[in-house]
Amino acid sequence: MAEHTAPPQGQAHEQKVPPRVVAAGAVGSIVEYFDFGVYGYVATILATHFFVSGDDTAALLSTLATFAVAFALRPVGGVIFGHLGDRYGRKNALAGTVVLMAVASGLIGVLPTYGAIGVGASALLVLARCLQGIAAGGELGGAASFVAEYSPPKRRGMYCSTTQTGALAGSLLAALTVSLLNETLGEDAMHDWAWRLPFLIAIPLGVVGLLIRAKLHDSPSFRKVERKDEKSGAPVLEALRLHRKALVQCVGLSILLFSAYYVFYVYVNIHLTETVGMDSGLAFWSTTATLAVSTACMPLFGALTDRVGRKPVFVGASVAALVLPVPGFMLFEMGPGWAISSHIVMGLIDSALMGAAFSTFAEMFPTRVRYTGIALGFNIGSAAAGGTAPYICTWLVDQTGSPLAPAWFVIGTAVLTLIAALSLKETAGTTLRDT
């Protein structure tokens, strides 16, 4: 089929992006964020199975701390898979990330519980989360590089947004899966054994992702650098030595993206049930509606960056994150209709950030170190503000007694991202650099 054929060198930017390239970029994100989303959505259940405590909040915090462990290892995964992707090709590295993620997630689905083997169950859960973190750290940097290097300059924002659309689609799939299992099997079954099912679904998803990626050629930009023998010998050292400003900007731009993602799409589900007292099924459907709207809007935000630039979208989303969280969390207390509407509006902040992110990051680094640069900067931001977000928000509410406390966490990260956004040089429509 024509879409399997590698485009001639030098013509990549004039050709339409093959559908399989878009699918390959999105499928890993779907698997990754499905798995991460499921963990957050069943966190209260996992707390009862893997951590024993007389204090429900302490058990939940232990579960969320394990959630955060995966993020601490994402930069490690970014360095490992970034090196492989910049040295040996995006295709092979991306195949490795999707397999590792599927295996790690499937492992959680078959783990014995604390009641069966004691503290060993907690340790195994942490190990599985570590493997997930390493896989996730290598996924998005490679997917972004791969899709960006196939995309025409004037539509790169829209095409790169499809990678992050996969991320929200994965979370949406996770929310739908948990919601449907909860409604069809009941809460008792969900707490007893059905919580395992969403993790096991990751295995066939990973197989599909591997099959899609196995049929692709490497990107035209990478093959050009490879043909000219211009690949970096040590991508991480080169990125740290020659592209420090871009790395710092990448970290800064990622901080709000991750805090907003895990507050609005993961933590708020916990907040609505544990703090507001909303029915758990209704809270899940609020999250599902938020993810559905955000997923649908993300390509629009990506296309908007192609028209008005990357910088204005980052600045606008950062300003929105400064002013909306406090009234948004106040509306959570005003009844289901207000709560769901507020949830959806705040979710659009992250949709805009994700729509702008990967085209911006791809344009900040040359082909020689693009995979490593994106993976390292993006994942340092995730470790700083992503995995810690549900833990910090839960802890803040417990310590202060204020249901508005999580809003201030989002606002703090918005300040950092706004500073990074204001320092950006506009790159929309430019040709990607090779060296």
URKAGI-V995671 format. One record per backbone hydrogen bond with DSSP energy under -0.5 kcal/mol. NH is the residue of the N-H (numbers start at 1). CO is the residue of the C=O. If there is no record, write none. Layout:
# URKAGI-V995671
NH,CO  NH,CO
This chain:
# URKAGI-V995671
4,1  5,2  11,8  14,11  15,11  15,12  21,18  22,18  23,19  24,20  25,21  26,22  27,23  28,24  29,25  30,26  31,27  32,28  33,29  34,30  35,31  36,32  37,33  38,34  39,35  40,36  41,37  42,38  43,40  46,42  47,43  48,44  48,45  49,45  50,46  51,47  53,51  56,54  59,55  60,56  61,57  62,58  63,59  64,60  65,61  66,62  67,63  68,64  69,65  70,66  71,67  71,68  72,68  73,69  74,71  75,71  77,73  78,74  79,75  80,76  81,77  82,78  83,79  84,80  85,81  86,82  87,83  88,84  89,85  93,89  94,90  95,91  96,92  97,93  98,94  99,95  100,96  101,97  102,98  103,99  104,100  105,101  106,102  107,103  108,104  109,105  110,106  110,107  111,107  111,108  114,49  116,113  117,113  118,114  120,117  121,118  122,118  123,119  124,120  125,121  126,122  127,123  128,124  129,125  130,126  131,127  132,128  133,129  134,130  135,131  136,132  137,133  138,134  138,135  139,135  139,136  140,136  142,138  143,139  144,140  145,141  146,142  147,143  148,144  149,145  150,146  150,147  151,147  151,148  155,152  156,153  159,155  160,156  161,157  162,158  162,159  163,160  164,160  165,161  166,162  167,163  168,164  169,165  170,166  171,167  172,168  173,169  174,170  175,171  176,172  177,173  178,174  179,175  180,176  181,177  182,178  183,179  184,180  185,181  186,181  186,182  190,186  191,187  192,188  193,189  194,189  195,190  196,193  197,194  198,194  199,195  200,196  201,197  202,198  202,199  203,200  204,200  205,201  206,202  207,203  208,204  209,205  210,206  211,207  212,208  213,209  214,210  215,211  215,212  216,213  223,219  224,220  225,221  226,222  227,223  228,224  229,226  230,225  238,234  239,235  240,236  241,237  242,238  243,239  247,243  248,244  249,245  250,246  251,247  252,248  253,249  254,250  255,251  256,252  257,253  258,254  259,255  260,256  261,257  262,258  263,259  264,260  265,261  267,262  268,263  269,266  270,266  270,267  271,267  272,268  273,269  274,270  275,271  276,271  277,272  278,272  283,279  284,280  285,281  286,282  287,283  288,284  289,285  290,286  291,287  292,288  293,289  294,290  295,291  296,292  297,293  298,294  299,295  300,297  301,297  302,298  303,299  304,300  305,301  306,302  307,303  307,304  308,304  309,304  309,305  313,309  314,310  315,311  316,312  317,313  318,314  319,315  320,316  321,317  322,318  322,319  323,319  324,320  327,323  328,324  329,325  330,326  331,327  332,328  333,330  334,331  335,332  339,335  340,336  341,337  342,338  343,339  344,340  345,341  346,342  347,343  348,344  348,345  349,345  349,346  350,346  351,347  352,348  353,349  354,350  355,351  356,352  357,353  358,354  360,356  361,357  362,358  363,359  364,360  364,361  365,361  365,362  367,433  368,434  369,366  370,366  370,367  373,369  374,370  375,371  376,372  377,373  378,374  379,375  380,376  381,377  382,378  383,379  384,380  385,381  386,382  387,382  389,386  390,386  391,387  392,388  393,389  394,390  395,391  396,392  397,393  398,394  399,395  400,396  401,397  403,401  405,402  407,404  408,404  408,405  409,405  410,406  411,407  412,408  413,409  414,410  415,411  416,412  417,413  418,414  419,415  420,416  421,417  422,418  423,419  423,420  424,421  429,153  430,427
